């Protein structure tokens, strides 16, 4: 598995998928362990951090795939600022 301290943009596709899986697992564990009780402030803060990290990782993976499909270098994709990925329209 990838080193959690490595910059997101340095990760290969497989490592990004592993990072996404780990974040989702942590998110589900956090939600499950507090089901019925609700999250305290620290839990809500961590959940929000996880959501932002997931959005960034998914965005980077999509950029890498799009660049590859367009015949461009996927390594030129860069992780975007949380303020950018958090304001996408779905």
N, C-alpha and C positions, 0 to 999 in steps of 0.2 A: 504494500500500500504506500501511497505517497506521503512525504513528510509534510505535516500540517503547517509548518513554518515557511515552506516554499511559496513564492509569489504565485498567485493563481494563473497568471499569464505564462508561467514557465511550465505548466503541466501539459502533458500530452492528453489526447482524447480519453484514453483508457484511465488515466489518472484522474481526469475531471469526473468521469462517470463514478469512479471509486469515491471521490470526494463528495459527490452528490448523494450517493448511497449512504455514506457515513452521516452526512448532515440530516438526511431524511430519517435515518434510524434514531439519531439523537432527538430530533423533533418529536417523533412518535413516542419515544420513551418518556420524554418530558411531559407530553400531554397525557399519556396513559397513567403515569405515576401520580398525577394530580387530578385525575378524573373525579368529579364530584366535589372536590375541595376547592378547585380553582387554583390559579398560580399566584404566588406572592410576587412582589415587585421584582425581585431578582429573577424569578422564573419567567415573568412577562418580558423582561429585558433580554434574557437569553433566547426566548422564543423569537422575539423580533430580530435579534442578531442572526439567528439561524435562517429566518425567512429571507433576510437581505443577502446573506451568503449564498443561499440556494438560488436566488434570482440572478446574482452575479455569475455563478458557475454555469447555470443553464444558458445565460446570455452568451458567455464566452464559448461554450460548446456549440451553440447555434452559429455564432460568427465563424468559428473554425470550419464547421461543416459547409457553410455557405461559400466561404473562400475556396475551399477544396473543390466544391461543385462548379465554381466559376473558373477553375483553372488557376487560381491564385494561391499564394503561399499561406497555408493556415497558421504558420508560426508568426505571421504579421498581425494576427488578431490580438487585441488587448482587452483586459478586464476593464469594464467601464465603472465609473464612479457610482456608488449606491444611489446618489440623487438622480442619476440618469435612469438606471434600470428600475427604480421604484416608481417612476412616473410614466412608464409605458402604458399605452391604452391597449386593453385586451380586446 
